[in-house]
Structures are given as structure tokens and as C-alpha cells.
Amino acid sequence: MAFQFGSRRLGRRLILAAPIALVASVARSQDSQIKYERSSLVIVTAGREIKFDVELALTEAQREHGLMFREKLGPYEGMLFDFYREQPVSFWMKNTLIPLDMVFIAGDGTIKHVHANAVPLSTDTIPSEYPVRAVLEINGGSARLLGIKPGDKVRHPIFGNAG
């Protein structure tokens, strides 16, 4: 039954909008079902160390979901996607609400490529450009602001260089 508020046309819009709202609601509820381990990582750039608190996307389900539907991310927070071996990877921003920088990292922890300010909700693919072991997503614009660039090192246990 459609809600009538002044015209039949509004009722039809509400009926058409209901399935879309339901799909978004189900997707957001799945967000609360996916749990991530937390960890710290350090990026060594220009002779200084920048510490991030990250969530780890280690399973296929975690990597597929990533930061979708998040409305904010702290200034030194992010998500580290581990692919367990070096390979070409691609990302997109479907259902991702905030701009992100994607930091593509080789197996030894060397940053190979930084894609700045990925556009929220875009389905355009963002390739790694090189085979990588992991990808770090942080707030859009943070890499430039903090001076993070290709050639810098990421220290984390997955790269065998933490400590």
C-alpha cells in the first residue's frame, strides 16, 4: 500500500524507492557482520615514521567489502588488504562513501604506486600498475599531505619487516 500525501505520484515514488532502501539496509547490516582484526603499521617517509591504526582485510569476504558504507575514517586510520602474494590487483569505489588514497605495496613493504583521491561511489577500476602484495586505503588526500610516495617503506608483520 502506498502512502498518499497530496498525490498518487508521490505514492508511486515511495513504492519504487522502498526496494532500493531495503537493499541498502541489507548491505549495511552485512557491514556489521564482517569483523576485522586491528593492527598498527608504520610508513617510513622522508626520514620520519608515520603510524597508522588499520583494520586487516585478510579473507575474500573482508577484501570484497572493504570500507564500503563507512561515513568517516580517522586521520591515521585505514584498511590493509593482504593478498598473500604479489599479483596485479584492481579496486573500485562502488558503495564507498568517502574519498580514499590507495597505497599499493610490494611484498617487501616498498610502496609501488599511490592512487590519490579515489572518487566515492565510482565503478571505474583502479589498477595497481605493478604486482603488489597489499593495498593500504587511507583518507583521500592524506598521502600527499603526509608526503607518502612510491619508494617509501611500509613496516608491518605481513611484510616480515615490523619491529
C-alpha positions as CSV (number, residue, x, y, z in Angstrom):
1,M,0.0,0.0,0.0
2,A,1.4,3.4,-1.0
3,F,1.4,6.3,1.3
4,Q,-0.7,9.2,-0.1
5,F,0.5,12.6,0.6
6,G,-1.2,15.0,-1.8
7,S,-0.9,13.0,-5.0
8,R,-0.8,9.5,-6.4
9,R,2.5,10.3,-8.0
10,L,4.3,10.6,-4.6
11,G,2.9,7.2,-3.6
12,R,4.4,5.6,-6.7
13,R,7.8,7.1,-5.9
14,L,7.7,5.7,-2.4
15,I,6.8,2.3,-3.7
16,L,9.7,2.4,-6.2
17,A,12.1,3.8,-3.5
18,A,11.3,1.1,-1.0
19,P,13.2,-1.8,-2.7
20,I,16.3,0.4,-3.1
21,A,16.2,1.4,0.6
22,L,15.8,-2.2,1.5
23,V,18.8,-3.3,-0.5
24,A,20.9,-0.5,1.1
25,S,19.7,-1.5,4.5
26,V,20.6,-5.2,4.0
27,A,24.0,-4.2,2.7
28,R,24.7,-2.0,5.7
29,S,23.5,-4.8,8.1
30,Q,26.0,-7.1,6.4
31,D,28.7,-4.5,7.2
32,S,28.1,-5.1,10.9
33,Q,28.6,-8.9,10.4
34,I,32.0,-8.6,8.9
35,K,34.7,-8.2,11.6
36,Y,38.3,-7.1,11.1
37,E,41.4,-7.6,13.2
38,R,43.1,-4.4,14.0
39,S,46.9,-3.8,13.8
40,S,49.4,-1.0,13.6
41,L,51.7,-0.2,10.7
42,V,54.4,2.3,10.1
43,I,55.2,4.2,6.9
44,V,58.8,5.4,6.7
45,T,59.0,8.5,4.5
46,A,61.5,11.4,4.3
47,G,63.3,10.2,7.4
48,R,60.2,10.1,9.7
49,E,57.8,7.4,10.7
50,I,54.0,7.7,10.4
51,K,52.0,5.3,12.5
52,F,48.5,4.1,11.3
53,D,45.9,2.0,13.1
54,V,44.5,-0.3,10.5
55,E,41.8,-2.9,10.0
56,L,43.1,-6.0,8.2
57,A,41.2,-7.4,5.2
58,L,42.5,-10.9,5.2
59,T,39.7,-13.0,3.7
60,E,38.0,-12.8,0.4
61,A,34.8,-11.5,2.1
62,Q,36.7,-8.9,4.0
63,R,38.5,-7.7,0.9
64,E,35.3,-7.6,-1.2
65,H,33.6,-5.5,1.5
66,G,36.5,-3.2,2.5
67,L,35.4,0.2,3.5
68,M,32.0,0.2,1.8
69,F,29.3,2.2,3.6
70,R,31.7,3.9,6.0
71,E,30.9,7.5,6.5
72,K,34.3,8.5,8.1
73,L,37.8,7.4,8.7
74,G,40.1,8.8,11.3
75,P,43.2,10.8,10.1
76,Y,45.6,7.9,11.0
77,E,43.3,5.0,10.3
78,G,43.0,2.8,7.3
79,M,42.4,-0.7,6.0
80,L,45.2,-3.0,4.9
81,F,44.2,-5.6,2.2
82,D,46.6,-8.6,2.2
83,F,46.6,-10.7,-1.0
84,Y,49.3,-13.1,0.4
85,R,51.4,-13.0,-2.7
86,E,52.4,-10.4,-5.3
87,Q,50.0,-10.0,-8.1
88,P,48.3,-7.3,-10.2
89,V,45.1,-6.1,-8.4
90,S,42.3,-3.7,-9.1
91,F,39.9,-1.8,-6.9
92,W,36.8,0.2,-7.3
93,M,34.8,2.5,-5.1
94,K,31.3,1.1,-5.5
95,N,29.3,1.7,-2.3
96,T,32.3,3.6,-0.8
97,L,31.1,6.9,0.6
98,I,34.4,8.7,1.3
99,P,37.3,9.6,-1.0
100,L,40.3,7.3,-0.4
101,D,44.0,7.2,-1.2
102,M,45.1,3.7,-2.3
103,V,48.7,2.8,-1.5
104,F,49.9,-0.2,-3.4
105,I,52.7,-2.1,-1.6
106,A,55.1,-4.8,-2.8
107,G,55.9,-7.9,-0.9
108,D,59.0,-6.3,0.8
109,G,56.9,-3.3,2.0
110,T,58.0,-0.9,-0.7
111,I,55.3,1.4,-1.9
112,K,55.0,0.9,-5.7
113,H,52.1,3.3,-6.5
114,V,49.8,5.8,-4.9
115,H,46.3,6.4,-6.4
116,A,45.1,9.7,-4.8
117,N,41.5,10.7,-4.0
118,A,39.6,7.8,-5.5
119,V,36.1,9.1,-6.3
120,P,33.4,7.9,-3.9
121,L,30.7,5.5,-5.5
122,S,32.7,5.2,-8.7
123,T,32.7,1.8,-10.6
124,D,35.8,2.8,-12.5
125,T,38.6,0.3,-11.9
126,I,41.8,1.4,-10.2
127,P,44.7,-0.9,-11.2
128,S,47.8,-1.4,-9.1
129,E,50.1,-0.7,-12.1
130,Y,52.6,-3.3,-10.6
131,P,52.2,-6.6,-8.9
132,V,51.7,-6.0,-5.2
133,R,51.2,-8.0,-2.0
134,A,48.9,-5.5,-0.3
135,V,47.0,-2.3,-0.6
136,L,46.5,0.3,2.2
137,E,43.5,2.6,2.0
138,I,43.6,5.8,3.9
139,N,41.7,9.1,3.7
140,G,41.7,10.8,0.4
141,G,44.5,13.5,0.2
142,S,46.4,12.0,3.2
143,A,49.3,10.6,1.1
144,R,50.1,14.0,-0.4
145,L,49.6,15.8,3.0
146,L,51.9,13.3,4.8
147,G,54.4,13.1,1.9
148,I,53.8,9.3,1.3
149,K,55.1,8.4,-2.1
150,P,56.5,5.5,-4.2
151,G,59.8,4.1,-2.8
152,D,58.7,4.7,0.8
153,K,58.6,1.7,3.1
154,V,55.7,0.2,5.0
155,R,56.6,-1.8,8.1
156,H,54.1,-4.4,9.2
157,P,54.3,-8.1,10.1
158,I,52.8,-9.2,6.7
159,F,56.0,-7.9,5.1
160,G,58.3,-9.5,7.6
161,N,59.8,-6.2,8.5
162,A,58.0,-5.0,11.6
163,G,60.0,-4.1,14.7
